[in-house]
Amino acid sequence: MKIISIEPYVFTDKLAEPFYFSQWEYDTRSICLVKITTDEGIFGWGEGYGPANVLKNGIEFLSQFIIGLNPIENDTIWSLMYPAIFIW
């Protein structure tokens, strides 16, 4: 089994009521979801935590390191992605 696609999606929606932090007003919420598909048609979804567009860019960058790998081999995937973030 090999990963054949990694697709990040950013969803944004206007809030019915804005909320506030000490220095900012938020009137929208965004989230980044990612779909990973294998050559066997198996797919899974994940959710990122942080600024949605930054996450989307990070996922697109890191995808090049893991397309073609077995999604079950977490240690291998991690060992390829982790050092890549320092050369980004």
SULDAZI-V181409 format. One record per residue. N is the residue number from 1. RES is the residue in one letter. PSI is psi in radians with two decimals (NA if undefined). D_CENTER is the distance of its C-alpha to the mean C-alpha in Angstrom with 2 decimals. Layout:
n=N res=RES psi=PSI d_center=D_CENTER
n=N res=RES psi=PSI d_center=D_CENTER
//
This chain:
n=1 res=M psi=2.34 d_center=20.74
n=2 res=K psi=2.58 d_center=18.20
n=3 res=I psi=2.23 d_center=14.66
n=4 res=I psi=-0.35 d_center=15.45
n=5 res=S psi=2.58 d_center=12.40
n=6 res=I psi=2.00 d_center=8.63
n=7 res=E psi=1.90 d_center=8.07
n=8 res=P psi=2.49 d_center=5.57
n=9 res=Y psi=2.31 d_center=7.98
n=10 res=V psi=2.22 d_center=9.20
n=11 res=F psi=2.31 d_center=12.19
n=12 res=T psi=2.44 d_center=14.94
n=13 res=D psi=2.51 d_center=18.26
n=14 res=K psi=2.36 d_center=21.45
n=15 res=L psi=2.54 d_center=22.69
n=16 res=A psi=-0.65 d_center=26.22
n=17 res=E psi=2.26 d_center=27.11
n=18 res=P psi=2.75 d_center=25.57
n=19 res=F psi=2.88 d_center=25.10
n=20 res=Y psi=2.55 d_center=25.92
n=21 res=F psi=-3.09 d_center=25.29
n=22 res=S psi=-0.49 d_center=28.01
n=23 res=Q psi=0.07 d_center=27.19
n=24 res=W psi=2.62 d_center=24.97
n=25 res=E psi=2.38 d_center=25.04
n=26 res=Y psi=2.16 d_center=22.04
n=27 res=D psi=0.01 d_center=22.84
n=28 res=T psi=2.77 d_center=19.42
n=29 res=R psi=2.45 d_center=16.26
n=30 res=S psi=2.61 d_center=12.75
n=31 res=I psi=2.57 d_center=9.63
n=32 res=C psi=2.13 d_center=6.11
n=33 res=L psi=2.65 d_center=5.86
n=34 res=V psi=2.39 d_center=4.87
n=35 res=K psi=2.20 d_center=8.29
n=36 res=I psi=2.24 d_center=9.68
n=37 res=T psi=2.48 d_center=13.40
n=38 res=T psi=2.95 d_center=16.28
n=39 res=D psi=-0.18 d_center=19.63
n=40 res=E psi=0.10 d_center=21.28
n=41 res=G psi=0.04 d_center=19.55
n=42 res=I psi=2.38 d_center=17.71
n=43 res=F psi=2.78 d_center=14.23
n=44 res=G psi=2.76 d_center=11.93
n=45 res=W psi=2.54 d_center=9.40
n=46 res=G psi=2.83 d_center=7.01
n=47 res=E psi=2.36 d_center=6.49
n=48 res=G psi=2.72 d_center=5.28
n=49 res=Y psi=2.13 d_center=8.62
n=50 res=G psi=-2.96 d_center=9.94
n=51 res=P psi=2.12 d_center=10.58
n=52 res=A psi=-0.77 d_center=8.39
n=53 res=N psi=-0.57 d_center=9.43
n=54 res=V psi=-0.75 d_center=9.07
n=55 res=L psi=-0.75 d_center=5.38
n=56 res=K psi=-0.80 d_center=5.47
n=57 res=N psi=-0.71 d_center=8.15
n=58 res=G psi=-0.73 d_center=6.95
n=59 res=I psi=-0.76 d_center=4.64
n=60 res=E psi=-0.70 d_center=7.87
n=61 res=F psi=-0.84 d_center=10.02
n=62 res=L psi=-0.33 d_center=9.20
n=63 res=S psi=-0.65 d_center=9.43
n=64 res=Q psi=-0.42 d_center=13.10
n=65 res=F psi=-0.31 d_center=13.76
n=66 res=I psi=-0.14 d_center=12.89
n=67 res=I psi=2.33 d_center=13.98
n=68 res=G psi=-0.16 d_center=17.31
n=69 res=L psi=2.82 d_center=16.85
n=70 res=N psi=2.13 d_center=17.68
n=71 res=P psi=-0.28 d_center=14.78
n=72 res=I psi=-0.38 d_center=17.43
n=73 res=E psi=1.22 d_center=18.03
n=74 res=N psi=-0.73 d_center=15.63
n=75 res=D psi=-0.71 d_center=17.89
n=76 res=T psi=-0.81 d_center=17.97
n=77 res=I psi=-0.82 d_center=14.25
n=78 res=W psi=-0.75 d_center=14.05
n=79 res=S psi=-0.37 d_center=17.21
n=80 res=L psi=-0.65 d_center=15.91
n=81 res=M psi=-0.73 d_center=12.63
n=82 res=Y psi=-0.90 d_center=14.31
n=83 res=P psi=-0.44 d_center=17.14
n=84 res=A psi=-0.51 d_center=15.19
n=85 res=I psi=-0.34 d_center=13.77
n=86 res=F psi=-0.31 d_center=17.46
n=87 res=I psi=-0.06 d_center=18.53
n=88 res=W psi=NA d_center=15.93
//
